[in-house]
Amino acid sequence: MQISEDILEKHLDNIRALQAPSGLFLASRSDVSTGYNKAWLRDNFYTCLAFEEVEDWETVKKVWKAMLQIFVKHKNKISWAVKNKPYHTFQYIHARYNPETFEEFWEEWGNKQNDAVGAILFKIGDLEQKGIKIIETEEEKEVLQILVDYLKSIEYWHDSDNGVWEEYEEVHASSVGACVAGLKSIAKTGLVEMPSHLIEKGEEALQKLLPRESKSKFTDLALLSFNVVSEREARDIVRHLEYHLKRDRGVIRYKNDRYYNKNEDEVSEEAEWCFGFPWLSIIYGKWAQEITHPNPSLTTREGQEETKTDFEKAQEYLEKSFGTIYKDKIPELYYSDSNKPNDNTPLGWAESLFVVALLRAGK
């Protein structure tokens, strides 16, 4: 697919408009009334991927330095959790922060989000291995060790958290997987001391959980987060997700999702999340680069068999991603079976994954 520089710059500008002077990105516009004018740990991880893809290392370092400063600011709280194992939600690392003061937002918001800690360890380790120096002071190195020790303290492998979607507490495969990926990544840098059992416990838990996301959810969009399984297992996860969750304007998070559900009974008309399409395009694009043979037969919703190469699937989902654009911006979601997005437009995370998918399609 021919990449238009105008389209690329437009969506990068959409993301740039969400960046605070500190370097942190807001989840959405500063004037939204939904609460998305705050800085999430997870959203900053994903939103920064676009700038990594265009090799804007100045922006990448600014974001990650700001993220580290959050943990430096709250080092005493996290150190307490290392020594005492949290038993109340407020004692966990929080998910949302003031983008300028780095203060926590204390109101209840499903703040136990272990996947965000795993994601941060993963990306810092990944950047360090690529030669992009993020850890430059002894205090920053100390913070990394504290985060590793924190995951040990909370026993992440069987800790019920609120997960990627910030909802009721369960043990989530996506959260455990993010922690496993993060611990593996940061261990390779030699910057931390890694207890020998810490990664193994997570891997054992995943073997019991997968391919389910949790006890209550068979499949879930969050399962695309981190690939710490074999290719065969990963393809099964994607196949289940496509069959059960793919819709016209995006991918629903899971069946009977109540968030922005259009039906009064909050059951049958789940919101369709826009970043699901570029996310799938990126995954298929990665598989296309790794192998040249067609992927296994994929089953459509009607039960008919179709065989497409991974490259063709990557292009297909990129085309679908273009269909989610609303007035030059990519929303968080559309109401079921409609062309009406919610107010979180643009969503930084969705814009970023679109940029990554767009750029990788041209490689």
Contacts in CASP RR format, 6 or more apart in sequence:
PFRMAT RR
TARGET T0000
AUTHOR 0000-0000-0000
METHOD contacts of the structure
MODEL  1
MQISEDILEKHLDNIRALQAPSGLFLASRSDVSTGYNKAWLRDNFYTCLA
FEEVEDWETVKKVWKAMLQIFVKHKNKISWAVKNKPYHTFQYIHARYNPE
TFEEFWEEWGNKQNDAVGAILFKIGDLEQKGIKIIETEEEKEVLQILVDY
LKSIEYWHDSDNGVWEEYEEVHASSVGACVAGLKSIAKTGLVEMPSHLIE
KGEEALQKLLPRESKSKFTDLALLSFNVVSEREARDIVRHLEYHLKRDRG
VIRYKNDRYYNKNEDEVSEEAEWCFGFPWLSIIYGKWAQEITHPNPSLTT
REGQEETKTDFEKAQEYLEKSFGTIYKDKIPELYYSDSNKPNDNTPLGWA
ESLFVVALLRAGK
1 315 0 8 1.000
1 318 0 8 1.000
1 361 0 8 1.000
1 362 0 8 1.000
3 358 0 8 1.000
3 359 0 8 1.000
3 361 0 8 1.000
3 362 0 8 1.000
7 358 0 8 1.000
8 355 0 8 1.000
8 358 0 8 1.000
8 359 0 8 1.000
10 328 0 8 1.000
11 50 0 8 1.000
11 330 0 8 1.000
11 351 0 8 1.000
11 354 0 8 1.000
11 355 0 8 1.000
11 358 0 8 1.000
12 50 0 8 1.000
12 51 0 8 1.000
12 54 0 8 1.000
12 355 0 8 1.000
14 328 0 8 1.000
14 329 0 8 1.000
14 330 0 8 1.000
14 346 0 8 1.000
14 348 0 8 1.000
14 351 0 8 1.000
15 25 0 8 1.000
15 47 0 8 1.000
15 50 0 8 1.000
15 51 0 8 1.000
15 346 0 8 1.000
15 348 0 8 1.000
15 351 0 8 1.000
15 352 0 8 1.000
15 355 0 8 1.000
17 29 0 8 1.000
18 25 0 8 1.000
18 26 0 8 1.000
18 27 0 8 1.000
18 28 0 8 1.000
18 29 0 8 1.000
18 30 0 8 1.000
18 47 0 8 1.000
18 346 0 8 1.000
18 348 0 8 1.000
19 25 0 8 1.000
19 26 0 8 1.000
19 59 0 8 1.000
20 26 0 8 1.000
20 39 0 8 1.000
20 99 0 8 1.000
20 100 0 8 1.000
21 100 0 8 1.000
22 66 0 8 1.000
22 69 0 8 1.000
22 99 0 8 1.000
22 100 0 8 1.000
22 102 0 8 1.000
23 62 0 8 1.000
23 63 0 8 1.000
23 66 0 8 1.000
23 99 0 8 1.000
24 39 0 8 1.000
24 44 0 8 1.000
24 63 0 8 1.000
24 66 0 8 1.000
24 67 0 8 1.000
24 97 0 8 1.000
24 99 0 8 1.000
25 39 0 8 1.000
25 43 0 8 1.000
25 44 0 8 1.000
25 47 0 8 1.000
25 48 0 8 1.000
25 63 0 8 1.000
25 99 0 8 1.000
25 348 0 8 1.000
26 36 0 8 1.000
26 37 0 8 1.000
26 38 0 8 1.000
26 39 0 8 1.000
26 99 0 8 1.000
27 35 0 8 1.000
27 36 0 8 1.000
27 37 0 8 1.000
27 38 0 8 1.000
27 39 0 8 1.000
27 40 0 8 1.000
27 43 0 8 1.000
27 344 0 8 1.000
27 347 0 8 1.000
27 348 0 8 1.000
27 349 0 8 1.000
28 34 0 8 1.000
28 36 0 8 1.000
28 37 0 8 1.000
28 332 0 8 1.000
28 343 0 8 1.000
28 344 0 8 1.000
28 345 0 8 1.000
28 346 0 8 1.000
28 347 0 8 1.000
28 348 0 8 1.000
29 36 0 8 1.000
29 37 0 8 1.000
29 345 0 8 1.000
29 346 0 8 1.000
30 37 0 8 1.000
31 37 0 8 1.000
32 343 0 8 1.000
32 344 0 8 1.000
33 343 0 8 1.000
34 342 0 8 1.000
34 343 0 8 1.000
34 344 0 8 1.000
36 332 0 8 1.000
36 344 0 8 1.000
36 347 0 8 1.000
38 96 0 8 1.000
38 97 0 8 1.000
38 98 0 8 1.000
38 99 0 8 1.000
38 105 0 8 1.000
39 96 0 8 1.000
39 97 0 8 1.000
39 98 0 8 1.000
39 99 0 8 1.000
40 95 0 8 1.000
40 96 0 8 1.000
40 97 0 8 1.000
40 116 0 8 1.000
41 67 0 8 1.000
41 70 0 8 1.000
41 93 0 8 1.000
41 95 0 8 1.000
41 96 0 8 1.000
41 97 0 8 1.000
41 113 0 8 1.000
41 116 0 8 1.000
41 117 0 8 1.000
41 119 0 8 1.000
41 120 0 8 1.000
42 95 0 8 1.000
42 113 0 8 1.000
42 115 0 8 1.000
42 116 0 8 1.000
42 119 0 8 1.000
42 164 0 8 1.000
42 349 0 8 1.000
43 348 0 8 1.000
43 349 0 8 1.000
44 63 0 8 1.000
44 66 0 8 1.000
44 67 0 8 1.000
45 116 0 8 1.000
45 119 0 8 1.000
45 120 0 8 1.000
45 123 0 8 1.000
46 348 0 8 1.000
46 349 0 8 1.000
46 352 0 8 1.000
46 353 0 8 1.000
47 63 0 8 1.000
47 348 0 8 1.000
47 349 0 8 1.000
47 351 0 8 1.000
47 352 0 8 1.000
48 59 0 8 1.000
48 60 0 8 1.000
48 63 0 8 1.000
48 64 0 8 1.000
48 123 0 8 1.000
48 352 0 8 1.000
49 352 0 8 1.000
49 353 0 8 1.000
49 355 0 8 1.000
49 356 0 8 1.000
50 351 0 8 1.000
50 352 0 8 1.000
50 353 0 8 1.000
50 355 0 8 1.000
50 356 0 8 1.000
51 59 0 8 1.000
51 60 0 8 1.000
51 63 0 8 1.000
52 60 0 8 1.000
52 127 0 8 1.000
53 355 0 8 1.000
53 356 0 8 1.000
53 359 0 8 1.000
53 360 0 8 1.000
54 355 0 8 1.000
54 359 0 8 1.000
57 132 0 8 1.000
60 127 0 8 1.000
60 132 0 8 1.000
61 132 0 8 1.000
61 134 0 8 1.000
64 123 0 8 1.000
64 124 0 8 1.000
64 127 0 8 1.000
64 134 0 8 1.000
65 134 0 8 1.000
66 102 0 8 1.000
67 120 0 8 1.000
68 134 0 8 1.000
68 135 0 8 1.000
68 140 0 8 1.000
68 143 0 8 1.000
69 102 0 8 1.000
70 97 0 8 1.000
70 102 0 8 1.000
71 78 0 8 1.000
71 143 0 8 1.000
71 146 0 8 1.000
71 147 0 8 1.000
72 139 0 8 1.000
72 140 0 8 1.000
72 143 0 8 1.000
73 102 0 8 1.000
74 93 0 8 1.000
74 102 0 8 1.000
74 104 0 8 1.000
75 142 0 8 1.000
75 143 0 8 1.000
75 146 0 8 1.000
77 91 0 8 1.000
78 93 0 8 1.000
78 146 0 8 1.000
78 147 0 8 1.000
78 150 0 8 1.000
79 146 0 8 1.000
80 91 0 8 1.000
81 91 0 8 1.000
81 92 0 8 1.000
81 93 0 8 1.000
81 150 0 8 1.000
81 153 0 8 1.000
81 154 0 8 1.000
82 146 0 8 1.000
82 149 0 8 1.000
82 150 0 8 1.000
82 152 0 8 1.000
82 153 0 8 1.000
83 153 0 8 1.000
84 91 0 8 1.000
84 153 0 8 1.000
85 153 0 8 1.000
85 154 0 8 1.000
85 155 0 8 1.000
86 92 0 8 1.000
86 153 0 8 1.000
86 154 0 8 1.000
89 108 0 8 1.000
89 110 0 8 1.000
89 111 0 8 1.000
89 112 0 8 1.000
90 106 0 8 1.000
90 111 0 8 1.000
92 111 0 8 1.000
92 112 0 8 1.000
92 154 0 8 1.000
93 113 0 8 1.000
93 116 0 8 1.000
93 117 0 8 1.000
93 150 0 8 1.000
94 104 0 8 1.000
94 105 0 8 1.000
94 106 0 8 1.000
94 111 0 8 1.000
95 109 0 8 1.000
95 110 0 8 1.000
95 111 0 8 1.000
95 113 0 8 1.000
95 116 0 8 1.000
95 166 0 8 1.000
96 104 0 8 1.000
96 105 0 8 1.000
96 109 0 8 1.000
96 111 0 8 1.000
97 103 0 8 1.000
97 104 0 8 1.000
97 105 0 8 1.000
98 105 0 8 1.000
109 166 0 8 1.000
110 162 0 8 1.000
110 166 0 8 1.000
110 167 0 8 1.000
111 162 0 8 1.000
111 166 0 8 1.000
112 159 0 8 1.000
112 160 0 8 1.000
112 161 0 8 1.000
112 162 0 8 1.000
112 163 0 8 1.000
112 169 0 8 1.000
113 161 0 8 1.000
113 162 0 8 1.000
113 163 0 8 1.000
113 164 0 8 1.000
113 166 0 8 1.000
113 175 0 8 1.000
114 151 0 8 1.000
114 154 0 8 1.000
114 156 0 8 1.000
114 159 0 8 1.000
114 161 0 8 1.000
114 163 0 8 1.000
114 175 0 8 1.000
114 176 0 8 1.000
114 178 0 8 1.000
114 179 0 8 1.000
115 161 0 8 1.000
115 163 0 8 1.000
115 164 0 8 1.000
115 172 0 8 1.000
115 174 0 8 1.000
115 175 0 8 1.000
115 177 0 8 1.000
115 178 0 8 1.000
115 179 0 8 1.000
115 222 0 8 1.000
115 225 0 8 1.000
116 178 0 8 1.000
117 147 0 8 1.000
117 150 0 8 1.000
117 151 0 8 1.000
117 178 0 8 1.000
117 179 0 8 1.000
118 151 0 8 1.000
118 178 0 8 1.000
118 179 0 8 1.000
118 181 0 8 1.000
118 182 0 8 1.000
118 183 0 8 1.000
119 178 0 8 1.000
119 182 0 8 1.000
119 225 0 8 1.000
119 226 0 8 1.000
120 147 0 8 1.000
121 144 0 8 1.000
121 147 0 8 1.000
121 148 0 8 1.000
121 179 0 8 1.000
121 182 0 8 1.000
121 183 0 8 1.000
121 185 0 8 1.000
121 186 0 8 1.000
122 178 0 8 1.000
122 181 0 8 1.000
122 182 0 8 1.000
122 184 0 8 1.000
122 185 0 8 1.000
122 186 0 8 1.000
122 226 0 8 1.000
123 185 0 8 1.000
124 134 0 8 1.000
124 135 0 8 1.000
124 144 0 8 1.000
124 185 0 8 1.000
124 186 0 8 1.000
124 189 0 8 1.000
125 134 0 8 1.000
125 182 0 8 1.000
125 185 0 8 1.000
125 186 0 8 1.000
125 188 0 8 1.000
125 189 0 8 1.000
125 191 0 8 1.000
126 185 0 8 1.000
127 134 0 8 1.000
128 134 0 8 1.000
128 135 0 8 1.000
128 189 0 8 1.000
128 191 0 8 1.000
129 185 0 8 1.000
129 188 0 8 1.000
129 189 0 8 1.000
134 140 0 8 1.000
135 141 0 8 1.000
135 144 0 8 1.000
135 189 0 8 1.000
135 191 0 8 1.000
141 191 0 8 1.000
141 192 0 8 1.000
144 186 0 8 1.000
144 191 0 8 1.000
144 192 0 8 1.000
145 191 0 8 1.000
145 192 0 8 1.000
145 193 0 8 1.000
148 183 0 8 1.000
148 186 0 8 1.000
148 192 0 8 1.000
148 193 0 8 1.000
148 194 0 8 1.000
148 198 0 8 1.000
151 179 0 8 1.000
151 183 0 8 1.000
151 198 0 8 1.000
152 195 0 8 1.000
152 198 0 8 1.000
155 201 0 8 1.000
156 175 0 8 1.000
156 176 0 8 1.000
156 179 0 8 1.000
156 202 0 8 1.000
157 176 0 8 1.000
157 179 0 8 1.000
157 201 0 8 1.000
157 202 0 8 1.000
157 204 0 8 1.000
157 205 0 8 1.000
158 171 0 8 1.000
158 205 0 8 1.000
159 171 0 8 1.000
160 169 0 8 1.000
160 170 0 8 1.000
160 171 0 8 1.000
161 169 0 8 1.000
161 170 0 8 1.000
161 171 0 8 1.000
161 172 0 8 1.000
161 175 0 8 1.000
162 168 0 8 1.000
162 169 0 8 1.000
163 172 0 8 1.000
163 174 0 8 1.000
163 175 0 8 1.000
163 222 0 8 1.000
164 172 0 8 1.000
164 174 0 8 1.000
164 175 0 8 1.000
164 222 0 8 1.000
164 225 0 8 1.000
165 222 0 8 1.000
165 253 0 8 1.000
165 259 0 8 1.000
170 214 0 8 1.000
170 215 0 8 1.000
170 216 0 8 1.000
171 205 0 8 1.000
171 209 0 8 1.000
171 214 0 8 1.000
171 215 0 8 1.000
172 213 0 8 1.000
172 214 0 8 1.000
172 222 0 8 1.000
173 206 0 8 1.000
173 209 0 8 1.000
173 210 0 8 1.000
173 212 0 8 1.000
173 213 0 8 1.000
173 214 0 8 1.000
173 223 0 8 1.000
174 213 0 8 1.000
174 220 0 8 1.000
174 222 0 8 1.000
174 223 0 8 1.000
174 225 0 8 1.000
174 226 0 8 1.000
176 202 0 8 1.000
176 205 0 8 1.000
176 206 0 8 1.000
176 209 0 8 1.000
177 202 0 8 1.000
177 206 0 8 1.000
177 225 0 8 1.000
177 226 0 8 1.000
177 228 0 8 1.000
178 225 0 8 1.000
178 226 0 8 1.000
179 202 0 8 1.000
180 199 0 8 1.000
180 202 0 8 1.000
180 203 0 8 1.000
180 206 0 8 1.000
180 226 0 8 1.000
180 228 0 8 1.000
181 226 0 8 1.000
181 227 0 8 1.000
181 228 0 8 1.000
182 226 0 8 1.000
183 194 0 8 1.000
183 198 0 8 1.000
183 199 0 8 1.000
184 199 0 8 1.000
184 228 0 8 1.000
186 192 0 8 1.000
186 194 0 8 1.000
187 194 0 8 1.000
187 199 0 8 1.000
203 228 0 8 1.000
206 228 0 8 1.000
206 229 0 8 1.000
210 229 0 8 1.000
210 233 0 8 1.000
210 237 0 8 1.000
211 218 0 8 1.000
211 219 0 8 1.000
211 223 0 8 1.000
211 233 0 8 1.000
211 236 0 8 1.000
211 237 0 8 1.000
211 240 0 8 1.000
212 218 0 8 1.000
212 219 0 8 1.000
213 219 0 8 1.000
213 220 0 8 1.000
213 222 0 8 1.000
213 223 0 8 1.000
213 254 0 8 1.000
214 220 0 8 1.000
217 254 0 8 1.000
217 255 0 8 1.000
218 240 0 8 1.000
218 244 0 8 1.000
218 255 0 8 1.000
219 237 0 8 1.000
219 240 0 8 1.000
219 241 0 8 1.000
219 244 0 8 1.000
219 245 0 8 1.000
219 254 0 8 1.000
220 241 0 8 1.000
220 245 0 8 1.000
220 253 0 8 1.000
220 254 0 8 1.000
221 241 0 8 1.000
221 245 0 8 1.000
221 251 0 8 1.000
221 252 0 8 1.000
221 253 0 8 1.000
221 254 0 8 1.000
221 273 0 8 1.000
221 276 0 8 1.000
221 279 0 8 1.000
222 253 0 8 1.000
223 237 0 8 1.000
223 241 0 8 1.000
224 237 0 8 1.000
224 238 0 8 1.000
224 241 0 8 1.000
224 276 0 8 1.000
224 279 0 8 1.000
224 280 0 8 1.000
224 283 0 8 1.000
227 234 0 8 1.000
227 283 0 8 1.000
229 237 0 8 1.000
231 287 0 8 1.000
234 283 0 8 1.000
235 295 0 8 1.000
235 296 0 8 1.000
238 280 0 8 1.000
238 283 0 8 1.000
239 298 0 8 1.000
239 299 0 8 1.000
241 251 0 8 1.000
242 280 0 8 1.000
242 298 0 8 1.000
243 299 0 8 1.000
243 301 0 8 1.000
244 255 0 8 1.000
245 251 0 8 1.000
245 252 0 8 1.000
245 253 0 8 1.000
245 254 0 8 1.000
245 255 0 8 1.000
246 301 0 8 1.000
247 272 0 8 1.000
247 336 0 8 1.000
247 337 0 8 1.000
248 272 0 8 1.000
248 337 0 8 1.000
249 272 0 8 1.000
249 274 0 8 1.000
249 323 0 8 1.000
249 324 0 8 1.000
249 334 0 8 1.000
249 338 0 8 1.000
249 339 0 8 1.000
250 272 0 8 1.000
250 273 0 8 1.000
250 274 0 8 1.000
250 276 0 8 1.000
250 277 0 8 1.000
250 320 0 8 1.000
250 324 0 8 1.000
250 333 0 8 1.000
250 334 0 8 1.000
251 272 0 8 1.000
251 273 0 8 1.000
251 276 0 8 1.000
251 277 0 8 1.000
251 279 0 8 1.000
251 280 0 8 1.000
252 270 0 8 1.000
252 271 0 8 1.000
252 272 0 8 1.000
252 273 0 8 1.000
252 336 0 8 1.000
253 259 0 8 1.000
253 270 0 8 1.000
253 271 0 8 1.000
253 273 0 8 1.000
254 270 0 8 1.000
255 270 0 8 1.000
256 266 0 8 1.000
256 267 0 8 1.000
256 268 0 8 1.000
256 270 0 8 1.000
257 270 0 8 1.000
257 271 0 8 1.000
258 266 0 8 1.000
259 271 0 8 1.000
260 271 0 8 1.000
260 333 0 8 1.000
260 335 0 8 1.000
260 342 0 8 1.000
261 267 0 8 1.000
261 269 0 8 1.000
261 270 0 8 1.000
261 271 0 8 1.000
261 336 0 8 1.000
262 269 0 8 1.000
262 271 0 8 1.000
262 335 0 8 1.000
262 336 0 8 1.000
262 337 0 8 1.000
262 338 0 8 1.000
263 269 0 8 1.000
263 336 0 8 1.000
269 335 0 8 1.000
269 336 0 8 1.000
269 337 0 8 1.000
270 336 0 8 1.000
271 333 0 8 1.000
271 334 0 8 1.000
271 335 0 8 1.000
271 336 0 8 1.000
271 342 0 8 1.000
272 333 0 8 1.000
272 334 0 8 1.000
272 335 0 8 1.000
272 336 0 8 1.000
273 332 0 8 1.000
273 333 0 8 1.000
273 350 0 8 1.000
274 321 0 8 1.000
274 324 0 8 1.000
274 330 0 8 1.000
274 331 0 8 1.000
274 332 0 8 1.000
274 333 0 8 1.000
274 334 0 8 1.000
274 341 0 8 1.000
274 347 0 8 1.000
274 350 0 8 1.000
275 330 0 8 1.000
275 347 0 8 1.000
275 349 0 8 1.000
275 350 0 8 1.000
275 353 0 8 1.000
275 354 0 8 1.000
276 353 0 8 1.000
277 317 0 8 1.000
277 318 0 8 1.000
277 320 0 8 1.000
277 321 0 8 1.000
277 324 0 8 1.000
277 357 0 8 1.000
278 317 0 8 1.000
278 318 0 8 1.000
278 321 0 8 1.000
278 350 0 8 1.000
278 353 0 8 1.000
278 354 0 8 1.000
278 356 0 8 1.000
278 357 0 8 1.000
278 358 0 8 1.000
279 353 0 8 1.000
279 357 0 8 1.000
280 313 0 8 1.000
280 317 0 8 1.000
281 313 0 8 1.000
281 314 0 8 1.000
281 315 0 8 1.000
281 316 0 8 1.000
281 317 0 8 1.000
281 318 0 8 1.000
281 321 0 8 1.000
281 357 0 8 1.000
281 360 0 8 1.000
281 361 0 8 1.000
282 314 0 8 1.000
282 353 0 8 1.000
282 356 0 8 1.000
282 357 0 8 1.000
282 360 0 8 1.000
284 295 0 8 1.000
284 310 0 8 1.000
284 311 0 8 1.000
284 313 0 8 1.000
284 314 0 8 1.000
284 317 0 8 1.000
285 310 0 8 1.000
285 311 0 8 1.000
285 313 0 8 1.000
285 314 0 8 1.000
285 360 0 8 1.000
285 361 0 8 1.000
287 295 0 8 1.000
287 310 0 8 1.000
288 309 0 8 1.000
288 310 0 8 1.000
288 311 0 8 1.000
288 314 0 8 1.000
289 363 0 8 1.000
291 310 0 8 1.000
294 307 0 8 1.000
294 308 0 8 1.000
294 309 0 8 1.000
294 310 0 8 1.000
295 307 0 8 1.000
295 308 0 8 1.000
295 309 0 8 1.000
295 310 0 8 1.000
295 313 0 8 1.000
297 305 0 8 1.000
297 306 0 8 1.000
297 307 0 8 1.000
298 305 0 8 1.000
298 306 0 8 1.000
298 307 0 8 1.000
298 308 0 8 1.000
298 313 0 8 1.000
299 305 0 8 1.000
300 306 0 8 1.000
308 316 0 8 1.000
314 357 0 8 1.000
314 360 0 8 1.000
314 361 0 8 1.000
315 361 0 8 1.000
317 357 0 8 1.000
318 357 0 8 1.000
318 358 0 8 1.000
318 361 0 8 1.000
321 330 0 8 1.000
321 354 0 8 1.000
321 357 0 8 1.000
321 358 0 8 1.000
324 330 0 8 1.000
324 331 0 8 1.000
324 334 0 8 1.000
324 350 0 8 1.000
324 354 0 8 1.000
326 339 0 8 1.000
326 341 0 8 1.000
326 345 0 8 1.000
327 345 0 8 1.000
329 345 0 8 1.000
329 346 0 8 1.000
329 351 0 8 1.000
330 345 0 8 1.000
330 346 0 8 1.000
330 347 0 8 1.000
330 348 0 8 1.000
330 350 0 8 1.000
330 351 0 8 1.000
330 354 0 8 1.000
331 341 0 8 1.000
331 342 0 8 1.000
331 344 0 8 1.000
331 345 0 8 1.000
331 346 0 8 1.000
331 347 0 8 1.000
331 350 0 8 1.000
332 341 0 8 1.000
332 342 0 8 1.000
332 344 0 8 1.000
332 345 0 8 1.000
332 347 0 8 1.000
332 350 0 8 1.000
333 341 0 8 1.000
333 342 0 8 1.000
333 344 0 8 1.000
334 340 0 8 1.000
334 341 0 8 1.000
334 342 0 8 1.000
335 341 0 8 1.000
335 342 0 8 1.000
END
